[in-house]
């Protein structure tokens, strides 16, 4: 194994997106009943005809990545919206009516009127902004080089695929477009399989340009990279069970593995600390920062931190006690999740904070068994330096892709393609040994999936793993919790996609067919 080390990387320029938001707003309303020419301000077409301003539009295309925790009037952090439908976390809160849409989703009982809508809007916002950039490029840019244009295209191809991945997995059969709409702003609905085709083509088109860095420089941490595109490619190909592309996905994983740019961090517990951001294990993160953060409840799209730690921390926890701050008690970790780890597994305590065993008094809320997601809970000092609303401005970056997933992807793809069992075994057991486990396992699909579960609790992987491996219907069953709460419904194939929000169907004037629910 290559030598592991921690890199305390600089926060990237994508933490500060005020100029990007301003740039994006210039194209928010292209069809107005007051369609006049300003005598002093350039038109959008004129403004976005220069290299400097198109670069602003590219930055703006990144911005919706950060909105899902709270941005369009709803809490829907995308990685936890999948995890609550799996079997590692509860929904929590004060009762089943607190964030009721989450509770319905967790029970596979969401309806068109009671389902998350913010994630839908945020994904389409990102899609629209990527399309903006392609439109500006097609219209011509005065001072841009071919290198500039290829870099912008590659970034926006991958970003568009990333946003479309949210729509594909959560909603399935959705309206889709690659040129922004004009009045009456209605796009054709396509099937989930058709959307997969667009997603994979965008990633392939980006990689064909060979314009992305394999790993971004420290100052640019947060920019789309080749390694990030490889991970997204493997994710969607494996979810679709596109076996024809498995060899390519495997080659991409091996390219990351053979690169000196990435490796496992020796101490699992440090990955999710601020000092662990953009370390050698990190392939992609969503950036948040507390210092000088101006994100507020009245302006949630401003640059700054995240509300996720507040959402998932114990309610009325005494500030600073045991190195933690309090929050609202959502998404507590299940006791069974804590118990699935062996006591010598370093991931147990780095994942599951046993707040109930500390003796500290706090307000136990619904479904609280005493365990919370240590990876992202509110840490003392985690919102220091913020300038607006403290609960909304924690500095925790969200880890999207880590090198350990590369190893486990490679192990699974080797088995699926009839590759080397010994090589797959080596990849699987690298992950285990980093966790402090000395017993080696054979690289069966069940062993790899269980290792993924242990490795990625709270990182938005488990639910999709169960669906793509056809295990959801047998694993995601009623809980029969002794306290009388929990899941009462069993997952079934018609629950693979959430209902499309009724508000979106109404806007589409009868052109959208509802998913089964």
Secondary structure, DSSP 8 states (H G I E B T S, - for coil): ------------GGG--HHHHHHHHTTS-SS-SS----SSS--HHHHTTSHHHHHHHHHHHHHGGG-TTSSSSS---HHHHHHTTTTSB--BSSSTTTTHHHHHHHTT--BTTBS--HHHHHHHHHHHHHHHHHHHHHH--TT--HHHHHHHHHHHHHHHHHHHHHHHHHT-SEE--SS---TT----EE-HHHHHHHHHHHHHHHHHHT-S-SS--GGGTTS--HHHHHHHHHHHHHHHT-GGGHHHHHHHHHHHHTSTT----S-GGGTTSGGGTT-TTEEEEE----TT----SS-TTSSS-BSHHHHHS-BT--TTGGGB--B--BS-B-HHHHHHS-TT-HHHHHHEEEGGGS----B--TT--SEEETTTS-BTTTTTT-SS-GGG-B---EEEEEHHHHHHHHHHHHHHTT--HHHHHHHHHHHHHHTT--S-----HHHHHHHHHHHHTTTT-HHHHHHHTT-HHHHS-----TTS-S--S---GGGSS----HHHHHHTTT-------
